[in-house]
Amino acid sequence: QVQLEESGGGLVQAGGSLRLSCAASGRTLISYNMGWYRQVPGKERESVAVTRWSRGSIYYGEYADSVKGRFTISRDNAKNSVYLQMNSLKPEDTAIYYCNARSGPYNYWGQGTQVTVSS
């Protein structure tokens, strides 16, 4: 069982930055693949950034085309947390952002944090 809690959302002007945090409890996050998704009313939830492992303990991020070069996902295993650094924000980035943890048949979601980018 994993509990996820997002924080760091808010209102920001276009071109600004936000850093989202996802604190995990119940299990250490190293046991899970972590990701950030977002959803706007009337649309399906979409993947924004996910972590992938390579060469054992080395991980990298996979990003949606719309955020490549602007968003960065990172992990801090010692703090059992995942982050999403969002730079050069655009109004199109406005959405509820969800932290996700996946492992085999298990799929956990946080409650979401609102990100609003004004033009």
C-alpha positions in Angstrom: 0.0 0.0 0.0 1.3 3.4 -1.0 -0.1 6.8 -0.1 0.9 9.8 -2.2 0.5 13.4 -1.3 1.2 16.2 -3.8 2.1 19.7 -3.0 3.6 22.8 -4.7 0.8 23.7 -7.1 -0.6 27.1 -7.3 -1.2 30.1 -9.5 1.7 31.4 -11.7 2.0 33.7 -14.6 3.1 32.5 -18.0 6.9 32.0 -18.1 7.1 31.3 -14.4 8.1 28.2 -12.6 6.7 25.7 -10.1 8.1 22.7 -8.4 5.7 20.0 -7.5 6.5 17.5 -4.8 5.1 14.0 -4.2 5.7 12.5 -0.8 5.2 8.7 -0.5 4.4 6.7 2.5 3.6 3.0 3.2 6.4 1.7 0.9 9.7 3.0 -0.3 9.3 4.6 -3.8 12.3 2.6 -5.1 9.9 -0.3 -5.4 7.7 1.6 -7.8 7.8 3.4 -11.1 6.8 7.0 -10.5 5.2 9.5 -12.8 3.3 12.7 -13.1 0.1 13.0 -15.0 -2.3 15.8 -15.6 -5.9 16.3 -16.4 -8.2 19.1 -17.5 -12.0 19.0 -17.5 -13.4 17.1 -20.4 -10.2 15.4 -21.3 -8.4 12.2 -20.5 -5.6 12.1 -18.0 -2.3 12.3 -19.8 1.2 11.3 -18.9 3.5 14.3 -18.4 6.7 12.7 -17.1 7.6 9.2 -15.9 10.8 7.7 -14.4 12.5 4.8 -16.1 15.4 2.8 -14.8 18.5 1.9 -16.7 21.8 0.5 -15.7 20.5 -0.6 -12.4 20.3 2.4 -10.1 20.4 5.0 -12.9 17.1 6.5 -13.9 15.9 8.9 -16.5 12.7 10.7 -17.4 10.4 10.3 -20.3 8.4 13.3 -21.2 5.4 14.3 -23.2 6.3 16.2 -26.3 4.5 19.3 -25.0 6.7 19.6 -22.0 10.1 18.4 -23.3 12.8 20.9 -22.4 10.7 22.6 -19.8 9.8 20.0 -17.2 12.1 17.7 -15.3 11.2 14.7 -13.1 13.5 13.6 -10.3 13.6 11.3 -7.4 15.0 11.5 -3.9 15.0 8.1 -2.5 16.3 9.2 0.9 13.2 11.4 1.3 10.9 9.0 -0.4 9.8 11.7 -2.7 9.4 12.6 -6.4 9.5 16.0 -7.9 8.4 17.8 -11.0 10.3 21.0 -11.9 8.2 23.0 -14.3 9.8 25.9 -16.1 8.6 28.3 -18.8 5.1 27.5 -17.9 2.4 28.1 -20.4 -1.4 28.6 -20.0 -1.8 25.2 -21.8 -0.1 23.6 -18.7 -3.1 24.5 -16.5 -4.4 21.3 -15.1 -4.7 19.1 -12.0 -1.4 17.3 -11.6 -1.4 13.8 -10.1 1.5 11.8 -8.7 1.4 8.1 -9.7 3.1 5.0 -8.4 3.0 1.8 -10.3 4.3 -1.7 -9.7 2.9 -4.7 -11.5 -0.9 -4.8 -10.9 -0.7 -1.9 -8.4 -1.5 1.6 -9.4 -1.7 4.4 -6.9 -2.7 8.0 -7.3 -2.4 11.1 -5.1 -5.3 13.5 -4.6 -3.9 16.0 -7.2 -2.7 19.5 -7.0 -4.0 22.4 -9.1 -1.6 24.2 -11.4 -3.0 27.4 -13.0 -1.0 29.4 -15.4 -2.3 32.8 -16.3 -1.6 34.5 -19.6 
